[in-house]
Amino acid sequence: MRNIQFRAGHYYHLYNRGVNRQPIFFEQENWGYFIRRLRHYCIPDLIEIVAYCLMPNHYHILAYLKDDNLSTKIMQPFTVSYTKAVNRQQDRVGPVFQGTFQAKLVDKNEYLLHLSRYIHLNPVLAGITGNPKSWIFSSYQDYVGLRNGTLSKPDIVLSQFPARQAYAKFVRAYSETDRNLIEHLMLD
């Protein structure tokens, strides 16, 4: 049973990884399909995605809830639809994800900023790329003006910086101290 109560008007870090830490994306088209499914289920009246990053074996979503029923209205149907499609495509059975999605309440503005940075740096910290702007499966390009995506709504984060370049500088300035600040919000 989940020990977190979802409440409208709050920010949450939503994440999950592949069962047994295995990949959740099996072919190139899976990445785009995941985003399309996310867009389909994340109805603007229910949730606002602030930042996201898809990794080979897990995902991160920073979201603002507009409805209390995150699990039943959004995340459960989203993950079930993705799992069914991937299983059909890959001729496999069973779960893709390691149980139900995980969630952490983001209860301070400082955490919101640092978590967005951590999410965007995920491919860099994992050694997949040297620069977050080269990872197309995150909202970072939208944050720094390299892409005009419509899935993420970065205004709450970007409004706290004088310019997009200041956010990019904030991301580059990441340190282990920053990680320690938000460790309780990260993937277990």
C-alpha positions as CSV (number, residue, x, y, z in Angstrom):
1,M,0.0,0.0,0.0
2,R,1.2,3.5,-0.9
3,N,2.1,5.7,2.1
4,I,1.6,8.9,0.2
5,Q,-1.7,10.8,-0.1
6,F,-2.1,12.6,-3.5
7,R,-3.6,16.0,-3.2
8,A,-4.4,18.6,-5.9
9,G,-2.4,21.7,-5.6
10,H,0.9,20.0,-4.8
11,Y,4.0,18.9,-6.7
12,Y,5.2,15.3,-6.9
13,H,8.2,13.4,-8.2
14,L,6.8,10.3,-10.0
15,Y,9.1,7.6,-11.1
16,N,9.5,3.9,-11.8
17,R,12.0,1.5,-13.3
18,G,11.9,-1.6,-15.3
19,V,11.2,-4.9,-13.5
20,N,14.5,-6.3,-12.2
21,R,16.1,-3.0,-13.4
22,Q,15.7,-4.1,-17.0
23,P,15.0,-1.7,-19.9
24,I,11.6,-0.2,-20.3
25,F,12.3,0.7,-23.9
26,F,13.0,-2.1,-26.3
27,E,13.0,-0.4,-29.7
28,Q,13.5,3.2,-30.8
29,E,9.8,3.7,-31.4
30,N,9.0,2.8,-27.7
31,W,10.4,6.2,-26.5
32,G,8.0,8.2,-28.7
33,Y,5.1,5.9,-27.8
34,F,5.8,6.4,-24.1
35,I,5.6,10.2,-24.6
36,R,2.4,9.9,-26.7
37,R,0.8,7.7,-24.0
38,L,1.9,10.2,-21.3
39,R,0.4,13.1,-23.3
40,H,-2.8,11.1,-23.8
41,Y,-3.3,10.4,-20.1
42,C,-2.0,13.6,-18.6
43,I,-5.0,15.7,-19.3
44,P,-4.3,19.4,-18.5
45,D,-7.4,19.5,-16.2
46,L,-5.9,16.8,-14.1
47,I,-2.1,17.2,-14.1
48,E,0.6,19.5,-15.3
49,I,4.0,18.0,-16.2
50,V,6.7,20.4,-15.1
51,A,9.8,18.3,-16.1
52,Y,10.5,14.8,-17.3
53,C,13.3,12.5,-18.3
54,L,13.1,9.0,-19.8
55,M,16.1,6.8,-19.2
56,P,16.7,3.3,-20.7
57,N,15.4,1.5,-17.6
58,H,13.4,4.2,-15.7
59,Y,11.6,7.5,-15.9
60,H,11.2,10.6,-13.9
61,I,8.3,13.0,-14.0
62,L,7.9,16.2,-11.9
63,A,4.2,16.9,-11.9
64,Y,1.7,19.4,-10.4
65,L,-1.6,17.7,-9.5
66,K,-4.9,19.4,-10.3
67,D,-6.9,16.3,-9.2
68,D,-6.5,14.0,-6.2
69,N,-6.9,10.8,-8.2
70,L,-3.5,10.5,-9.8
71,S,-3.3,6.7,-9.6
72,T,-6.7,5.7,-11.0
73,K,-7.2,8.5,-13.6
74,I,-3.6,8.9,-14.9
75,M,-0.8,6.6,-13.8
76,Q,-2.5,3.3,-13.7
77,P,-4.1,3.5,-17.2
78,F,-1.0,5.1,-18.6
79,T,1.4,2.3,-17.4
80,V,-1.1,-0.5,-18.3
81,S,-1.5,0.9,-21.8
82,Y,2.2,1.2,-22.3
83,T,2.9,-2.3,-20.9
84,K,0.2,-3.9,-23.1
85,A,1.5,-2.3,-26.2
86,V,5.2,-3.1,-25.5
87,N,4.3,-6.7,-24.6
88,R,2.3,-7.1,-27.8
89,Q,5.2,-5.5,-29.9
90,Q,7.9,-7.6,-28.2
91,D,5.8,-10.8,-28.0
92,R,6.4,-10.9,-24.3
93,V,4.2,-11.3,-21.2
94,G,4.4,-9.9,-17.7
95,P,5.2,-6.5,-16.2
96,V,7.5,-4.0,-17.7
97,F,7.7,-1.9,-14.6
98,Q,8.9,-2.8,-11.1
99,G,5.5,-2.7,-9.4
100,T,3.4,0.4,-9.2
101,F,5.0,3.8,-9.8
102,Q,6.7,5.6,-6.9
103,A,5.9,9.1,-5.8
104,K,7.4,11.7,-3.4
105,L,5.8,14.9,-2.3
106,V,7.8,18.0,-3.3
107,D,6.9,20.2,-0.4
108,K,9.4,23.1,-0.8
109,N,10.2,25.4,-3.6
110,E,13.9,24.8,-3.2
111,Y,13.3,21.0,-3.7
112,L,11.3,21.8,-6.9
113,L,14.3,23.7,-8.4
114,H,16.9,21.1,-7.4
115,L,14.7,18.2,-8.5
116,S,14.1,19.7,-11.9
117,R,17.9,20.0,-12.2
118,Y,18.5,16.4,-11.0
119,I,15.9,15.1,-13.5
120,H,17.5,16.9,-16.4
121,L,21.0,15.8,-15.4
122,N,20.0,12.1,-15.2
123,P,21.5,11.1,-18.5
124,V,24.7,12.9,-17.7
125,L,25.0,11.4,-14.2
126,A,24.4,8.0,-15.8
127,G,27.2,8.5,-18.3
128,I,24.9,8.3,-21.3
129,T,25.7,11.8,-22.5
130,G,28.1,14.6,-21.5
131,N,25.5,17.4,-21.9
132,P,21.7,17.3,-21.0
133,K,20.9,19.3,-24.1
134,S,21.8,16.4,-26.3
135,W,19.3,14.0,-24.6
136,I,16.1,14.4,-26.5
137,F,14.0,12.2,-24.1
138,S,13.8,14.9,-21.4
139,S,12.2,18.3,-21.1
140,Y,15.7,20.0,-20.8
141,Q,15.6,21.3,-24.4
142,D,12.3,22.9,-23.7
143,Y,13.7,24.6,-20.7
144,V,16.7,26.1,-22.5
145,G,14.9,27.1,-25.6
146,L,16.2,24.5,-28.0
147,R,12.8,23.0,-28.6
148,N,9.2,24.2,-28.3
149,G,7.7,21.1,-26.7
150,T,4.2,21.1,-25.4
151,L,4.3,18.2,-22.9
152,S,6.2,20.0,-20.1
153,K,5.2,23.3,-18.5
154,P,8.4,24.7,-17.2
155,D,7.1,28.2,-16.3
156,I,7.1,27.6,-12.5
157,V,10.8,26.7,-12.5
158,L,11.9,29.2,-15.2
159,S,10.1,32.1,-13.5
160,Q,12.6,31.8,-10.7
161,F,15.5,32.6,-13.0
162,P,16.2,35.8,-14.9
163,A,16.6,33.9,-18.2
164,R,16.8,30.4,-19.7
165,Q,20.6,30.7,-19.7
166,A,20.5,31.2,-16.0
167,Y,18.6,27.9,-15.6
168,A,21.2,26.2,-17.8
169,K,24.0,27.6,-15.6
170,F,22.1,26.4,-12.5
171,V,22.0,22.9,-14.0
172,R,25.7,23.0,-14.9
173,A,26.6,24.0,-11.3
174,Y,25.2,20.8,-9.8
175,S,27.2,19.3,-7.0
176,E,26.9,16.4,-4.6
177,T,25.7,18.8,-1.9
178,D,22.7,19.5,-4.1
179,R,22.1,15.8,-4.5
180,N,22.1,15.4,-0.7
181,L,19.5,18.2,-0.4
182,I,16.9,16.2,-2.4
183,E,18.0,12.6,-1.7
184,H,14.7,11.9,0.0
185,L,12.9,12.7,-3.3
186,M,15.0,10.4,-5.5
187,L,14.6,6.9,-6.9
188,D,15.1,4.4,-4.1
